[in-house]
Amino acid sequence: MKSMLTNANTIAVASSEIDAEASLHQNNPHQTAVTKFIEASGNKYAYRSFGRKKGIPIVLFQHFTGTMDNWDPTLTNGLAKYFHVILFDNKGIGGSGGQTPDNIEAMAKDAISFINALGYEKINILGFSMGGFIAQQIVFKEPKLVNKLILAGTSHKGGENLTVLVKDLEESANMSPDEQKLFMFYSPSQTSQASGQQSLKRINRRQIDRDPDTKLASIQSQLKSILGWAMTDENSITQLKKIKQPVLVVNGNNDIVVPTINSYILFQNIPNAKLSLYPDSGHGAIFEYADLFLAEAIPFLKAE
């Protein structure tokens, strides 16, 4: 009898552990999503997908130097309650193979290859910072692929004062990675800095199956691509006016990385755009105000 009770207790404990793991995945799929790999145009891409299986998926495009593990889980898990979320590392970043391109056009071409390999004919996009550059280029190149677009902390091609990033990098060169993020993504106020620290705790929580940090060669290629995007382009406003998709533009009220004026220019020139600027915030406003952002983004994506 004692043996039977012991086995029953063991089974109960094991069952409880399985239930706890299932609950963790349900409530925090960002933390537990397994990294998968797919081949596209001769290159291996790392990605994670989670959330609802039905409907149009949302693909997230990351900022300069960022990998899948630099997204704030509050944001990704919030989206996953309503949509199928796809995080991925573009060529040469994180767990993906290949050499990182030094121009946005090539990055967009690689991303399209990845999306095609997954078999999707229609997607929604959240493009953050440099990811917003790539997202716009995808719309220009393959407009039928994109259903709706969210542009966060980003700019059109040839935007206002985009080379300020170089000054920011020089000023923060001797900071730790977390200090650099707090400096570049959040306002100097005590409230904003505290929000940034909480976001970083959430971002750094995942330790198992975490992406490798971006290598120096890839960072240099990305920086070159940003500086190329920053060059004056006489056709950039004309291109914006041709975007037919609904677009949600969001940013902090004082973005020192991609100056906030660029968000207003996007809003002014994209025919079907809405603009939201968040107070006492900077480049990382969608992390600092993740709940407010989700309250806007989810209805925007769900609307017919």
Secondary structure, DSSP 8 states (H G I E B T S, - for coil): -HHHHHHHHHHHHHHHHHHHHHHHHHH-HHHH---EEEEETTEEEEEEEEE--SS--EEEE--TT--GGGS-HHHHHHHHTTSEEEEE--TTSTT--S---SSHHHHHHHHHHHHHHHT-S-EEEEEETHHHHHHHHHHHH-GGGEEEEEEES---TT-TTTTHHHHHHHHTTTS-HHHHHHHHHS-SSHHHHHHHHHHHHHHH---TT------HHHHHHHHHHHHHHHS--TTHHHHHHT--S-EEEEEETT-TTTTTHHHHHHHHHSTTEEEEEESS--TTHHHHTHHHHHHHHHHHHH--
